[in-house]
Amino acid sequence: MADLLNLNRLVYFTTVVETGSFTAAADRLDVAKAVVSHQVGRLEEELGASLLRRTTRRVTATEEGRLFYDRAAIILREAEAAYGDISHSATKPAGTLRLTASLDYGAKVVAPTIAEYLRKYPKMKVEAIFDDAISNLVDEQIDLGIRIGWLADSSNQARRLGTLQQVVVATPGLAASLPPNVSPRLAKSLPWVGNAQLRGVGQWLFSKDGETVLTELNPIVVCDKTPAVQACVLAGIGLGIFPDFAVEDEIAGGRLVRVFADWTLPTGGIHAVFPPARYRPAKVRAFVDLLVAAERRRARR
């Protein structure tokens, strides 16, 4: 069965039919005449039929050979077209890019990057899934996932795009009501807005000048989505912990202020995650390149 699917033999046979001789076919294909003759002979053996009528002056197709040529030519054209389509998509973005990202990073960074991507590649389409839940890239046929924080063990491939710093924020009014010289040592006694998506994060490690404080928080409100957490913090309900990119505009505009500003939380990563594959399509590579550039701009601010 494997020999019956040998496209090279179809190429040798169809070229002989088109040129009318083994010598001309060998010249066109830039191989030895003996190679063409041998491969066509093997093809006839596999099919159990005589495909060519050989004379001293010309080679012509038998009735079976003509029928087989018509079908073989179609097969080769389709194979060439398929190869061309795939090789084109490997070098130039084409089709639809399906990606996923967290709600906050999606809104702040990925959405503007999608706009830039579509300006650069106007024939592309994008399907974006912004959700704090982690999607299964293989099962959901997703080309690219953007993961924030720390990567869990996974069979997916990943590329680091940048870093994030976690910050504690509150409204100016709430921050003003906190005890003087408030520090993470008092964290458990303060009002917090929790994020249900951060399952398993029960303790937070704060560091300052070589000193560390490991503390638990005491949320008075827990939300299931990051934008809801941010809305509650902006409403003055409690303190919140966010990646720096998620609240930089609110801090710059004075709607939120840093709390424990001289303390730091562990730095996290921003990663592009890909389903297992030997090659990445051009549509994915091009988008990741734009994300890398966006992260470099963000880091310089």
C-alpha positions as CSV (number, residue, x, y, z in Angstrom):
1,M,0.0,0.0,0.0
2,A,2.8,2.4,0.8
3,D,4.3,2.0,-2.7
4,L,0.9,2.7,-4.3
5,L,1.0,6.1,-2.6
6,N,4.5,7.0,-3.9
7,L,3.8,10.4,-5.6
8,N,7.3,10.4,-7.1
9,R,6.3,7.6,-9.4
10,L,3.3,9.5,-10.5
11,V,5.5,12.4,-11.4
12,Y,7.8,10.2,-13.5
13,F,4.9,8.6,-15.3
14,T,3.0,11.8,-16.1
15,T,6.2,13.5,-17.3
16,V,6.9,10.6,-19.7
17,V,3.3,10.9,-21.1
18,E,3.6,14.7,-21.4
19,T,7.1,14.6,-23.1
20,G,6.6,11.5,-25.2
21,S,9.9,9.8,-24.2
22,F,11.9,8.6,-21.3
23,T,14.9,10.8,-22.3
24,A,12.9,14.0,-22.5
25,A,11.2,13.2,-19.1
26,A,14.7,12.6,-17.6
27,D,15.9,15.9,-18.9
28,R,12.9,17.8,-17.5
29,L,13.2,16.2,-14.1
30,D,17.0,16.4,-14.1
31,V,17.5,12.8,-13.3
32,A,19.0,9.8,-15.2
33,K,17.0,8.1,-17.8
34,A,17.4,4.8,-16.0
35,V,15.8,6.2,-12.9
36,V,12.7,7.3,-14.9
37,S,12.5,3.9,-16.6
38,H,12.9,2.0,-13.4
39,Q,10.3,4.0,-11.5
40,V,7.7,3.7,-14.2
41,G,8.4,0.0,-14.4
42,R,7.8,-0.3,-10.7
43,L,4.5,1.6,-11.0
44,E,3.3,-0.8,-13.7
45,E,4.2,-3.8,-11.5
46,E,2.3,-2.3,-8.6
47,L,-0.8,-1.7,-10.7
48,G,-0.5,-4.9,-12.6
49,A,-1.1,-3.1,-15.9
50,S,0.8,-1.8,-18.9
51,L,0.6,2.0,-18.8
52,L,3.0,2.9,-21.7
53,R,3.4,1.6,-25.3
54,R,7.1,1.8,-26.1
55,T,8.5,2.1,-29.6
56,T,11.9,3.0,-30.9
57,R,10.8,6.6,-31.8
58,R,8.1,7.4,-29.2
59,V,6.4,6.4,-26.0
60,T,2.6,6.7,-25.9
61,A,0.0,5.8,-23.2
62,T,-2.1,2.7,-23.4
63,E,-5.8,2.9,-22.8
64,E,-5.2,2.1,-19.2
65,G,-2.3,4.5,-19.1
66,R,-4.4,7.4,-20.4
67,L,-7.1,6.8,-17.8
68,F,-4.5,6.5,-15.1
69,Y,-2.7,9.7,-16.4
70,D,-5.9,11.7,-16.1
71,R,-6.4,10.7,-12.5
72,A,-2.7,11.0,-11.6
73,A,-2.5,14.5,-13.0
74,I,-5.4,15.6,-10.8
75,I,-3.8,14.0,-7.8
76,L,-0.5,15.8,-8.5
77,R,-2.2,19.2,-9.0
78,E,-4.1,18.8,-5.7
79,A,-1.0,17.8,-3.9
80,E,0.9,20.8,-5.3
81,A,-1.9,23.1,-4.3
82,A,-2.1,21.7,-0.8
83,Y,1.7,22.1,-0.4
84,G,1.5,25.6,-1.7
85,D,-1.3,26.6,0.7
86,I,0.5,25.1,3.7
87,S,4.0,26.5,2.8
88,H,2.3,30.0,2.2
89,S,0.7,29.9,5.6
90,A,4.0,29.0,7.1
91,T,5.7,32.1,5.8
92,K,2.8,34.7,5.7
93,P,-0.1,35.0,8.2
94,A,-3.3,33.6,6.8
95,G,-6.7,32.4,8.0
96,T,-8.0,32.8,11.5
97,L,-5.9,33.2,14.7
98,R,-7.6,31.7,17.7
99,L,-6.2,32.9,21.0
100,T,-7.0,33.1,24.7
101,A,-5.9,35.5,27.5
102,S,-6.9,36.5,31.0
103,L,-9.6,39.2,31.2
104,D,-7.2,41.9,32.6
105,Y,-4.3,41.3,30.3
106,G,-6.6,40.7,27.4
107,A,-8.2,44.1,27.9
108,K,-5.1,46.1,28.6
109,V,-2.5,44.5,26.2
110,V,-4.0,41.9,23.9
111,A,-6.9,43.9,22.5
112,P,-4.6,46.8,21.4
113,T,-2.2,44.2,19.9
114,I,-5.1,42.6,18.0
115,A,-5.9,46.0,16.5
116,E,-2.2,46.5,15.5
117,Y,-2.1,43.0,14.1
118,L,-5.2,43.5,11.9
119,R,-3.8,46.8,10.6
120,K,-0.7,45.0,9.6
121,Y,-2.5,41.9,8.2
122,P,-5.9,43.1,7.1
123,K,-6.9,39.7,5.6
124,M,-6.5,38.0,8.9
125,K,-9.4,37.2,11.3
126,V,-9.0,36.8,15.1
127,E,-11.1,34.8,17.6
128,A,-10.2,36.1,21.1
129,I,-11.3,34.4,24.3
130,F,-10.8,36.6,27.3
131,D,-11.4,34.6,30.5
132,D,-9.6,34.1,33.8
133,A,-10.2,30.3,33.5
134,I,-7.4,28.4,31.8
135,S,-8.3,26.9,28.5
136,N,-7.1,23.6,27.1
137,L,-5.4,24.6,23.9
138,V,-5.5,21.2,22.3
139,D,-9.1,20.3,23.1
140,E,-10.4,23.8,22.2
141,Q,-8.3,24.1,19.1
142,I,-6.6,27.3,20.3
143,D,-3.5,28.5,18.5
144,L,-2.1,30.7,21.2
145,G,-2.6,31.2,25.0
146,I,-1.3,34.1,27.0
147,R,-0.7,33.0,30.6
148,I,-0.1,35.4,33.5
149,G,1.8,34.6,36.7
150,W,3.4,31.2,37.1
151,L,3.1,28.3,34.6
152,A,1.9,25.0,35.9
153,D,3.5,21.8,34.6
154,S,2.3,21.3,31.1
155,S,3.0,19.6,27.8
156,N,2.5,22.9,26.0
157,Q,5.4,24.9,24.7
158,A,6.0,28.4,26.1
159,R,7.9,31.6,25.4
160,R,8.4,34.3,28.0
161,L,7.1,37.7,26.8
162,G,7.8,39.8,29.9
163,T,7.4,40.1,33.6
164,L,4.8,41.6,36.0
165,Q,4.9,43.0,39.4
166,Q,2.1,42.5,41.8
167,V,0.9,45.6,43.7
168,V,-1.5,46.3,46.5
169,V,-3.9,49.1,45.8
170,A,-6.9,50.9,47.4
171,T,-8.9,54.0,46.8
172,P,-7.3,57.2,48.2
173,G,-10.2,57.4,50.7
174,L,-9.7,53.9,52.0
175,A,-5.9,54.3,52.1
176,A,-6.3,57.4,54.2
177,S,-8.4,55.5,56.7
178,L,-5.7,52.8,57.3
179,P,-3.6,52.9,60.5
180,P,-0.4,55.0,60.2
181,N,2.6,53.1,59.0
182,V,0.4,50.2,58.0
183,S,2.4,47.2,56.8
184,P,1.8,43.6,55.7
185,R,2.0,42.5,59.3
186,L,-1.5,43.9,59.7
187,A,-2.8,42.5,56.4
188,K,-5.1,40.0,58.0
189,S,-6.9,42.7,59.9
190,L,-7.6,44.8,56.9
191,P,-10.6,44.6,54.5
192,W,-9.7,42.8,51.2
193,V,-11.5,42.0,47.9
194,G,-10.6,38.5,46.9
195,N,-10.3,36.9,43.5
196,A,-11.9,33.4,43.3
197,Q,-9.7,32.6,40.2
198,L,-6.6,32.6,42.5
199,R,-7.5,29.2,43.9
200,G,-4.8,27.8,46.2
201,V,-3.3,31.2,46.9
202,G,-4.0,31.4,50.6
203,Q,-0.8,33.2,51.7
204,W,1.2,36.1,50.3
205,L,4.9,36.7,50.8
206,F,5.9,40.3,51.1
207,S,9.6,41.4,51.1
208,K,11.5,44.5,52.1
209,D,15.2,45.1,52.7
210,G,15.8,41.4,53.3
211,E,12.8,41.0,55.6
212,T,9.9,38.8,54.6
213,V,6.4,38.6,55.9
214,L,4.1,35.7,55.1
215,T,0.5,36.6,55.7
216,E,-3.0,35.5,55.0
217,L,-5.7,37.9,53.8
218,N,-9.2,38.2,55.1
219,P,-11.5,39.0,52.1
220,I,-14.8,40.6,53.0
221,V,-15.9,40.2,49.3
222,V,-14.8,37.5,46.9
223,C,-15.4,38.0,43.1
224,D,-15.3,35.4,40.4
225,K,-13.7,37.6,37.7
226,T,-10.8,40.1,37.8
227,P,-12.8,43.0,36.4
228,A,-15.4,42.5,39.2
229,V,-12.5,42.6,41.8
230,Q,-11.3,45.8,40.3
231,A,-14.8,47.3,40.4
232,C,-15.2,46.5,44.1
233,V,-11.8,47.9,44.9
234,L,-12.6,51.1,43.0
235,A,-15.9,51.3,44.9
236,G,-13.8,51.5,48.1
237,I,-14.9,48.2,49.6
238,G,-11.4,46.9,50.3
239,L,-7.8,46.5,49.2
240,G,-6.9,44.4,46.2
241,I,-3.8,42.7,44.7
242,F,-3.3,43.1,40.9
243,P,-0.7,42.8,38.3
244,D,0.9,46.2,37.7
245,F,-0.4,46.4,34.1
246,A,-4.0,46.0,35.3
247,V,-4.1,49.1,37.5
248,E,-1.4,51.4,36.0
249,D,-4.0,53.7,34.4
250,E,-6.0,53.9,37.6
251,I,-2.9,54.8,39.6
252,A,-1.8,57.4,37.1
253,G,-5.3,58.9,37.2
254,G,-5.4,59.0,41.0
255,R,-8.4,56.7,41.3
256,L,-6.2,54.1,43.1
257,V,-3.1,54.4,45.2
258,R,-0.4,51.9,46.2
259,V,-0.5,50.4,49.7
260,F,2.6,48.8,51.1
261,A,4.4,50.6,48.3
262,D,7.9,49.9,49.8
263,W,7.2,46.2,50.0
264,T,7.3,43.8,47.1
265,L,5.5,40.6,46.2
266,P,7.0,37.8,44.0
267,T,7.5,38.8,40.4
268,G,5.5,36.8,37.9
269,G,5.9,36.0,34.2
270,I,3.9,36.7,31.1
271,H,4.1,33.8,28.7
272,A,2.9,32.9,25.3
273,V,1.8,29.2,25.4
274,F,1.5,27.0,22.3
275,P,-0.1,23.6,21.7
276,P,2.6,20.9,21.1
277,A,3.8,21.1,17.4
278,R,7.0,21.0,15.5
279,Y,6.3,24.2,13.7
280,R,4.4,27.4,14.6
281,P,2.3,29.0,11.8
282,A,3.2,32.4,10.6
283,K,0.0,33.8,12.0
284,V,1.0,32.8,15.5
285,R,4.7,34.0,15.2
286,A,3.6,37.4,13.9
287,F,1.2,38.0,16.7
288,V,3.7,36.9,19.4
289,D,6.3,39.3,17.9
290,L,3.8,42.2,18.3
291,L,3.2,41.1,21.9
292,V,6.9,41.1,22.6
293,A,7.2,44.6,21.3
294,A,4.2,45.7,23.4
295,E,5.8,44.3,26.5
296,R,9.1,46.1,25.7
297,R,7.2,49.4,25.4
298,R,5.4,48.7,28.7
299,A,8.6,47.9,30.5
300,R,10.1,51.2,29.4
301,R,7.2,53.2,30.9
